[in-house]
Amino acid sequence: MKHDYECIVIGAGPAGLTAAYQLAKAGKPTLTIEQDPENVGGISRTARYKGYLFDIGGHRFFSKSKEVVDLWDEILPDDFIERPRLSRIFYGNKFYSYPLNGFEALRNLGLIESAMCMISYGYAKMKPIADPKTFHQWVRNQFGERLYSIFFKTYTEKVWGMNCDEIAADWAAQRIKGLNLGAAVMNALSRSLRGGQKRKPGQPVIKTLIESFRYPRKGPGMLWEECARKTVALGGEIRMGRKLSKLERDADGWTVWMTTADGGEETARAT
Ligand SMILES: Cc1cc2nc3c(=O)[nH]c(=O)nc-3n(C[C@H](O)[C@H](O)[C@H](O)COP(=O)(O)OP(=O)(O)OC[C@H]3O[C@@H](n4cnc5c(N)ncnc54)[C@H](O)[C@@H]3O)c2cc1C
């Protein structure tokens, strides 16, 4: 069976659903296909198992962009809660607070390892890699090779499932924006001096170092489930359990082939 849509969105993750929702609000006939038979939200989904809710990844809902925050509030006006942040890195059988607590890191690493980290940092600052291309090279320039191998390599490769030499430097620059060892040490010191009190109003925020964040009451998937529900209520169509298998463009538009969960095939056309 063929359908005609103005737009077809592939994947009901945050990007796809945001697009589908905006298109639905603009009154554009839109089909969204999602390969997962049940869950929307992509890697921000909250899965259900035996009545329990599991977040695939803990997500910090924090953005400096008012437009983004307004969109979250529009989709989920009553279900965001403010949570204090407790992030820790488990390394060498010890927990390291993240954002770093300078004294704790020093105590855990020991004087010799801390000194090695500072020497490695000093070396990276004296001899930076010109025009860093990979995540590894970018972090090494900002923190030194030793801290890269302790804190960044294992964590990043575990979470993203990719070798740090295959991740682009601009991704690191965007993810760890504004943070270098100097900024992290200053933050750790000011946190220690403030005795854990909150940042003063007007003080700049470094995204990686925020101390509290908003969270949907039932996990990040709640936001995307609600976004999908609102999209459908506005007339958008979402087909679950459909995997894009082929795309073809002709003079009139696009044809999209998808396989269904039971192995069947469907097509849809976007003009
Ligand atoms: C542990 C963890 C923590 C994170 N923390 C944060 C955070 O604090 N803040 C933050 O901003 N981001 C965070 N992220 C990143 C965030 O989850 C992603 O940036 C975001 O989910 C990307 O959205 P997306 O729609 O581009 O892709 P995805 O979430 O990957 O969604 C893509 C969707 O497309 C579907 N799809 C793929 N191929 C097909 C196909 N052929 N046919 C049909 N459907 C298809 C997939 O099933 C999926 O549903 C975190 C990620 C992880 C893993």
The ligand as a Gaussian input file, in Angstrom:
#p B3LYP/6-31G(d) Opt

LIG

0 1
 C       24.811000       6.707000      28.622000
 C       24.389000       7.903000      27.817000
 C       24.241000       9.141000      28.444000
 C       23.884000      10.267000      27.704000
 N       23.717000      11.449000      28.360000
 C       23.329000      12.546000      27.690000
 C       23.072000      13.773000      28.367000
 O       23.195000      13.850000      29.577000
 N       22.703000      14.850000      27.643000
 C       22.564000      14.776000      26.284000
 O       22.215000      15.785000      25.656000
 N       22.791000      13.625000      25.610000
 C       23.164000      12.514000      26.274000
 N       23.380000      11.341000      25.594000
 C       23.294000      11.373000      24.143000
 C       21.862000      11.245000      23.618000
 O       21.259000      10.049000      24.107000
 C       21.937000      11.189000      22.093000
 O       22.648000      12.325000      21.618000
 C       20.568000      11.186000      21.467000
 O       19.805000      10.063000      21.880000
 C       20.715000      11.143000      19.950000
 O       19.440000      11.174000      19.373000
 P       19.205000      10.726000      17.894000
 O       17.749000      10.817000      17.631000
 O       20.137000      11.467000      16.999000
 O       19.739000       9.202000      17.817000
 P       19.248000       7.905000      18.603000
 O       18.920000       8.180000      20.026000
 O       20.291000       6.870000      18.320000
 O       17.903000       7.499000      17.864000
 C       17.894000       6.969000      16.568000
 C       16.594000       6.190000      16.376000
 O       16.546000       5.757000      15.024000
 C       16.158000       4.389000      14.985000
 N       16.707000       3.820000      13.750000
 C       18.017000       3.663000      13.447000
 N       18.139000       3.088000      12.227000
 C       16.879000       2.903000      11.758000
 C       16.368000       2.351000      10.551000
 N       17.150000       1.861000       9.586000
 N       15.003000       2.312000      10.389000
 C       14.183000       2.786000      11.364000
 N       14.623000       3.309000      12.524000
 C       15.959000       3.371000      12.717000
 C       16.755000       3.811000      16.242000
 O       16.082000       2.602000      16.631000
 C       16.527000       4.939000      17.247000
 O       15.273000       4.868000      17.868000
 C       23.718000      10.183000      26.303000
 C       23.857000       8.942000      25.673000
 C       24.190000       7.808000      26.399000
 C       24.341000       6.477000      25.701000

